[in-house]
């Protein structure tokens, strides 16, 4: 099997997101999309020119087939995915009352992905990757999903594959105690850690980026990048640390998915061996681009689009004709 850039695994659901800002009680039409942190990152990386493989278990139903076709159509390898007749594909509904006020309703309890098992993983698929990307969502789905994530990390470590970890804290899925225990366990094994400030505070009790980074990585052995929203990001890597400002966004359309775009940008830059401050600046740009468009994957840009966005004269561009 030839080497790939990134392997990732997790649950992707069919996303029903109205085109209007209104309570779901008053919404009558729901366009069908997809949403899932890991597949968002996979698609983001594919659009940036990387080879990516995504694993999950889907229901043997129209929704599962729709998800697989969509992700495969984005150039992501889905050959290791599994289907089951024993459980349905998960669903979620997104309620957007305004650009800043978004609620998500999950219908994923005992979904097909929650029954994924360690023995379903193909070791070669992970061993031949440069990076394994995981989030804190998958281990929250069930004990077997947790075991699958831990097995993937074990395979990665055995084969010198870097582990990228976005905590993606979802307290609707598990207790605070269990979340802190498992996320802290994964932090110790990860090489690249991408928390938001709220997740950093949850895991460490610290309230400043430098202190959070120190608590997560006291020996300065990892790359830690802490998301600071529209203020940008703080990074700490070996002997380097610093802040990189964010990009101003004229209008936030949909904030969901920005963190996944950011993660794709970080992993992409690290794979390209770019200077860390440049890596973070590019990731900030991708996050800003994602929030400017509705949907989890719709705003994920191509490499060329990111370059245009970051160019000094992008503010003064005329309409293309």
VEXDREN-2710 file (C-alpha; in Angstrom, 1 decimal):
% VEXDREN-2710
k/r/px/py/pz
1/UNK/0.0/0.0/0.0
2/UNK/1.4/3.4/-1.0
3/UNK/2.0/6.1/1.6
4/UNK/-0.7/8.7/2.3
5/UNK/-0.6/12.0/4.1
6/UNK/-3.4/11.6/6.6
7/UNK/-5.6/8.9/8.1
8/UNK/-8.6/9.9/10.2
9/UNK/-11.7/8.2/11.6
10/UNK/-15.0/9.3/13.2
11/UNK/-18.7/9.7/12.8
12/UNK/-20.2/11.8/9.9
13/UNK/-23.9/12.5/10.0
14/UNK/-26.4/13.8/7.5
15/UNK/-26.9/17.5/8.4
16/UNK/-30.2/19.2/7.9
17/UNK/-29.6/23.0/7.9
18/UNK/-32.3/25.4/6.9
19/UNK/-31.5/28.3/4.6
20/UNK/-33.3/30.8/7.0
21/UNK/-32.5/32.1/10.4
22/UNK/-35.4/31.0/12.5
23/UNK/-36.4/28.6/15.3
24/UNK/-36.8/25.0/14.0
25/UNK/-40.4/25.1/15.1
26/UNK/-41.1/27.4/12.2
27/UNK/-38.8/25.9/9.6
28/UNK/-40.5/23.6/7.0
29/UNK/-37.7/22.8/4.5
30/UNK/-34.3/21.3/5.3
31/UNK/-31.6/21.0/2.6
32/UNK/-29.5/17.9/3.1
33/UNK/-25.7/18.2/3.7
34/UNK/-23.1/16.3/5.7
35/UNK/-21.3/17.2/8.9
36/UNK/-18.6/15.4/10.9
37/UNK/-15.4/16.9/12.4
38/UNK/-13.0/14.3/11.0
39/UNK/-14.5/14.1/7.5
40/UNK/-14.5/17.9/7.5
41/UNK/-10.8/17.9/8.1
42/UNK/-10.3/15.1/5.6
43/UNK/-12.2/17.1/2.9
44/UNK/-10.3/20.3/3.9
45/UNK/-6.9/18.5/3.5
46/UNK/-8.0/16.9/0.2
47/UNK/-8.9/20.4/-1.2
48/UNK/-5.5/21.6/-0.1
49/UNK/-3.9/18.9/-2.2
50/UNK/-3.2/16.1/0.3
51/UNK/-3.9/12.4/0.1
52/UNK/-6.4/11.4/2.9
53/UNK/-8.2/8.3/4.0
54/UNK/-11.3/8.4/6.3
55/UNK/-12.7/5.5/8.2
56/UNK/-16.2/5.1/9.8
57/UNK/-19.1/2.8/10.1
58/UNK/-22.3/3.9/8.3
59/UNK/-25.8/2.6/8.3
60/UNK/-26.8/0.5/5.3
61/UNK/-29.4/3.1/4.4
62/UNK/-29.8/6.0/2.0
63/UNK/-28.1/8.4/4.4
64/UNK/-25.1/6.2/4.8
65/UNK/-24.7/5.8/1.1
66/UNK/-25.1/9.6/0.6
67/UNK/-22.3/10.3/3.1
68/UNK/-19.9/7.8/1.5
69/UNK/-20.6/9.2/-2.0
70/UNK/-20.1/12.8/-0.9
71/UNK/-16.9/12.2/0.9
72/UNK/-15.5/10.0/-1.9
73/UNK/-16.5/12.7/-4.4
74/UNK/-14.2/15.1/-2.5
75/UNK/-11.2/12.9/-3.3
76/UNK/-11.0/11.2/0.1
77/UNK/-10.2/7.5/0.2
78/UNK/-13.2/5.7/1.8
79/UNK/-12.2/2.2/0.9
80/UNK/-11.9/1.0/4.6
81/UNK/-15.4/2.2/5.6
82/UNK/-17.9/-0.3/6.9
83/UNK/-21.7/-0.6/6.6
84/UNK/-24.1/-2.3/9.0
85/UNK/-27.7/-3.3/9.0
86/UNK/-27.8/-3.3/12.8
87/UNK/-27.9/0.5/13.3
88/UNK/-28.8/3.7/11.4
89/UNK/-26.7/6.5/10.2
90/UNK/-26.7/9.5/12.6
91/UNK/-28.5/12.7/11.8
92/UNK/-28.2/16.3/13.1
93/UNK/-30.3/19.4/12.7
94/UNK/-28.7/22.9/12.9
95/UNK/-30.8/25.8/14.2
96/UNK/-29.4/29.2/13.3
97/UNK/-31.1/32.1/15.0
98/UNK/-28.4/34.5/14.0
99/UNK/-24.8/34.4/12.8
100/UNK/-23.7/34.1/16.5
101/UNK/-26.6/32.0/17.9
102/UNK/-26.4/28.4/16.6
103/UNK/-27.9/25.3/18.2
104/UNK/-27.2/21.7/17.1
105/UNK/-29.6/18.8/17.8
106/UNK/-28.1/15.4/17.5
107/UNK/-29.9/12.1/16.6
108/UNK/-26.9/9.8/17.0
109/UNK/-27.6/7.7/20.0
110/UNK/-26.8/4.1/19.1
111/UNK/-25.9/5.1/15.5
112/UNK/-23.9/2.9/13.2
113/UNK/-20.7/4.8/14.0
114/UNK/-21.1/4.3/17.7
115/UNK/-20.7/0.5/17.1
116/UNK/-17.4/0.7/15.3
117/UNK/-14.8/-1.8/16.7
118/UNK/-11.0/-1.9/16.9
119/UNK/-10.9/-5.0/14.8
120/UNK/-12.5/-3.2/11.9
121/UNK/-9.3/-1.0/11.5
122/UNK/-6.9/-2.0/8.7
123/UNK/-3.5/-1.6/10.3
124/UNK/-1.7/-0.9/7.0
125/UNK/-4.0/2.1/6.3
126/UNK/-2.8/3.8/9.5
127/UNK/0.8/2.6/9.3
128/UNK/1.2/4.0/5.8
129/UNK/0.1/7.5/6.8
130/UNK/2.3/10.4/7.9
131/UNK/-0.3/11.8/10.3
132/UNK/-3.2/10.2/12.2
133/UNK/-5.9/12.8/13.0
134/UNK/-8.4/12.2/15.8
135/UNK/-10.9/14.2/17.8
136/UNK/-12.4/13.9/21.2
137/UNK/-15.8/13.3/19.7
138/UNK/-15.3/9.7/18.5
139/UNK/-14.3/8.2/21.9
140/UNK/-17.3/9.9/23.4
141/UNK/-19.7/7.9/21.2
142/UNK/-19.3/4.5/23.1
143/UNK/-16.8/2.3/24.8
144/UNK/-16.2/0.4/21.5
145/UNK/-15.6/3.7/19.6
146/UNK/-13.2/4.7/22.4
147/UNK/-11.4/1.4/22.0
148/UNK/-11.2/1.9/18.3
149/UNK/-9.5/5.3/18.7
150/UNK/-7.0/3.9/21.2
151/UNK/-6.2/1.1/18.8
152/UNK/-5.6/3.6/16.0
153/UNK/-3.2/5.6/18.3
154/UNK/-1.4/2.3/19.2
155/UNK/-0.9/1.5/15.6
156/UNK/0.3/5.0/14.8
157/UNK/2.8/5.0/17.7
158/UNK/4.1/1.6/16.7
159/UNK/4.7/2.9/13.1
160/UNK/6.1/6.3/13.9
161/UNK/3.0/8.1/12.6
162/UNK/2.4/11.5/14.1
163/UNK/-0.8/11.9/16.1
164/UNK/-2.8/15.1/15.6
165/UNK/-5.6/15.7/18.2
166/UNK/-8.4/18.2/18.4
167/UNK/-10.2/17.7/21.7
168/UNK/-13.5/19.0/20.3
169/UNK/-15.2/18.8/23.7
170/UNK/-18.9/17.7/23.4
171/UNK/-20.4/17.5/26.9
172/UNK/-23.8/16.4/25.4
173/UNK/-22.1/13.1/24.7
174/UNK/-20.5/12.2/28.0
175/UNK/-19.9/13.3/31.6
176/UNK/-17.3/16.0/32.5
177/UNK/-15.4/13.4/34.5
178/UNK/-15.1/10.8/31.8
179/UNK/-14.4/13.5/29.2
180/UNK/-11.5/14.9/31.2
181/UNK/-10.1/11.5/31.8
182/UNK/-10.1/10.3/28.2
183/UNK/-9.1/13.6/26.6
184/UNK/-6.2/13.9/29.0
185/UNK/-5.1/10.4/28.2
186/UNK/-5.0/11.2/24.5
187/UNK/-3.2/14.5/25.0
188/UNK/-0.3/12.5/26.6
189/UNK/0.0/10.4/23.4
190/UNK/-0.6/13.1/20.8
191/UNK/2.2/15.0/19.0
192/UNK/0.1/17.9/17.7
193/UNK/-2.7/19.3/20.0
194/UNK/-5.3/21.8/18.8
195/UNK/-7.5/22.9/21.7
196/UNK/-9.7/26.0/21.9
197/UNK/-9.4/28.2/24.9
198/UNK/-12.5/26.6/26.6
199/UNK/-11.1/23.1/26.0
200/UNK/-7.7/24.2/27.3
201/UNK/-9.3/25.6/30.5
202/UNK/-11.4/22.5/30.9
203/UNK/-8.3/20.2/30.7
204/UNK/-5.9/22.2/32.8
205/UNK/-7.7/24.7/34.9
206/UNK/-5.5/27.4/33.5
207/UNK/-6.9/30.6/31.9
208/UNK/-4.0/31.9/29.8
209/UNK/-2.7/30.3/26.6
210/UNK/0.9/30.1/27.9
211/UNK/-0.2/28.4/31.1
212/UNK/-2.5/26.0/29.2
213/UNK/0.4/25.0/26.9
214/UNK/2.8/24.5/29.8
215/UNK/0.2/22.3/31.6
216/UNK/-0.5/20.2/28.5
217/UNK/3.2/19.9/27.6
218/UNK/5.6/20.6/30.4
219/UNK/8.6/19.1/28.6
220/UNK/8.1/21.1/25.4
221/UNK/8.0/17.9/23.3
222/UNK/4.7/18.6/21.3
223/UNK/3.3/21.2/19.0
224/UNK/0.4/22.9/20.7
225/UNK/-1.7/25.5/19.0
226/UNK/-4.5/27.1/20.9
227/UNK/-7.4/28.7/19.0
228/UNK/-8.4/32.2/20.2
229/UNK/-11.3/32.8/17.9
230/UNK/-11.2/36.0/15.9
231/UNK/-8.1/37.0/17.9
232/UNK/-6.0/34.3/16.1
233/UNK/-4.0/31.6/17.8
234/UNK/-1.1/31.0/20.2
235/UNK/1.5/28.4/19.3
236/UNK/4.2/26.5/21.2
237/UNK/6.6/24.2/19.4
238/UNK/10.0/23.0/20.6
239/UNK/11.8/26.3/21.3
240/UNK/9.3/28.6/19.6
241/UNK/6.2/30.2/20.9
242/UNK/4.1/33.2/20.0
243/UNK/0.8/34.7/18.9
244/UNK/-0.5/35.0/15.3
245/UNK/-3.4/37.4/14.8
246/UNK/-6.6/36.3/13.1
247/UNK/-8.2/37.7/10.0
248/UNK/-11.1/40.1/10.2
249/UNK/-14.3/38.7/8.7
250/UNK/-16.8/41.2/7.3
251/UNK/-19.7/39.0/8.1
252/UNK/-19.8/35.7/10.0
253/UNK/-22.4/33.5/8.2
254/UNK/-21.9/30.2/10.0
255/UNK/-19.3/29.6/12.8
256/UNK/-19.6/25.8/12.8
257/UNK/-16.7/24.0/11.1
258/UNK/-14.1/26.8/11.5
259/UNK/-12.1/24.7/13.9
260/UNK/-12.0/21.8/11.4
261/UNK/-10.8/24.1/8.7
262/UNK/-8.2/25.4/11.1
263/UNK/-7.0/21.8/11.9
264/UNK/-6.7/21.0/8.1
265/UNK/-4.6/24.1/7.7
266/UNK/-2.3/23.2/10.6
267/UNK/-1.8/19.6/9.4
268/UNK/-1.3/20.8/5.8
269/UNK/1.4/23.3/6.9
270/UNK/3.2/20.8/9.1
271/UNK/3.2/18.2/6.3
272/UNK/4.8/20.9/4.0
273/UNK/7.4/21.6/6.7
274/UNK/6.6/25.3/6.7
275/UNK/7.7/27.6/9.6
276/UNK/5.3/27.3/12.5
277/UNK/4.2/30.9/12.5
278/UNK/3.4/30.6/8.8
279/UNK/1.5/27.4/9.4
280/UNK/-0.7/29.1/12.0
281/UNK/-1.3/32.2/9.8
282/UNK/-2.5/30.0/7.0
283/UNK/-4.8/28.0/9.4
284/UNK/-6.2/31.3/10.7
285/UNK/-7.0/32.3/7.1
286/UNK/-8.8/29.1/6.4
287/UNK/-10.9/29.4/9.6
288/UNK/-11.9/32.9/8.5
289/UNK/-12.9/31.6/5.1
290/UNK/-15.0/28.8/6.5
291/UNK/-17.1/31.1/8.7
292/UNK/-18.0/33.2/5.7
293/UNK/-20.1/30.5/4.2
294/UNK/-23.1/28.3/5.3
295/UNK/-22.4/24.6/6.0
296/UNK/-19.7/22.5/7.5
297/UNK/-17.7/21.8/4.3
298/UNK/-18.9/24.3/1.8
299/UNK/-16.4/27.0/2.8
300/UNK/-13.3/24.7/3.0
301/UNK/-11.0/26.3/0.4
302/UNK/-8.6/25.1/-2.2
303/UNK/-4.9/25.9/-1.9
304/UNK/-5.2/28.5/-4.6
305/UNK/-8.1/30.2/-2.8
306/UNK/-6.2/30.4/0.4
307/UNK/-3.3/32.1/-1.4
308/UNK/-5.7/34.6/-2.9
309/UNK/-7.3/35.3/0.4
310/UNK/-3.9/35.9/2.1
311/UNK/-2.5/38.1/-0.7
312/UNK/-2.0/41.7/0.4
313/UNK/-4.2/43.1/-2.3
314/UNK/-7.2/40.8/-1.8
315/UNK/-9.2/43.6/-0.3
316/UNK/-8.9/45.6/-3.6
317/UNK/-9.7/42.8/-6.1
318/UNK/-12.3/43.6/-8.7
319/UNK/-15.0/41.2/-9.8
320/UNK/-13.7/38.4/-12.0
321/UNK/-15.3/38.5/-15.4
END
